[in-house]
Amino acid sequence: MHLTQSIQDIYASIHQEFSQVIDWENAFSAACASAEKLGFSYMIHAPVRSHPDASSNWTATTYPTEWQKIYAEKKYLQRNPVRTKTLSSHRPFTWGALEASLPKEQRELFHDCRATGMCDGVVVPVHGPNGMAMAVGFASAYAEAIHQEVLPVLSLIAHRLYHAQDIPTPQNSIHLTLREVQLMVFLADGMDNFNIANALCISENSVEWHLKNIYKKLDVKNRTAAVVKSLKLGLIQF
């Protein structure tokens, strides 16, 4: 798909989408909206290495529910060629290019993608400090959406999403995500990390990661202070 807007207009549109984000979840929504304008209706964010959620299938996705179910049932996490390619690449790559380089027995994932309505896609590897790597994927129901011109634009969106985790929280507008609110309610109930992890179906490392984000937002140093401040500000009710 050739870009119908000027590159300046496209970048301005992306900037506009991200200009009002206040946390990572808002940023993911902004990224999805920006990608959809380019013909990519599906998006996924999947940490691969040196991240608390690297052992999870993904941290956020709008991929079809049927595909998500198949991915979990077939345990693709342990044999996903996209994750392997992400570790060795610093440039965006298409599903088609990766699939063509694989032996036939390793192409099953892409067959399942197409069977659930995703014709083709682009993956942007994002690398950070301490060996951190994540795959930001964009998928489309239309093969014509994949074009060389769109790759740097999707790369920009992926990196804007990555840097959104560094957005400072305005002092007069503290916002907790739904997951953070759930975690804080359990925290206020006196639950430890192990039981919180079980209740939310996430790892203990993920609980620690969310807690660090909460402490940063609230400008506190420990669990007790986080609970007290959350209650005082009305962020949770208990």
PyMOL commands that set and color helices and strands:
alter all, ss='L'
color gray80, all
select helices_A, chain A and resi 7-18+24-36+65-73+76-79+81-88+95-100+104-106+108-115+129-131+143-145+148-166+178-188+193-200+204-218+223-233
alter helices_A, ss='H'
color red, helices_A
select strands_A, chain A and resi 42-49+60-61+93-94+120-127+133-140
alter strands_A, ss='S'
color yellow, strands_A
deselect
rebuild
show_as cartoon
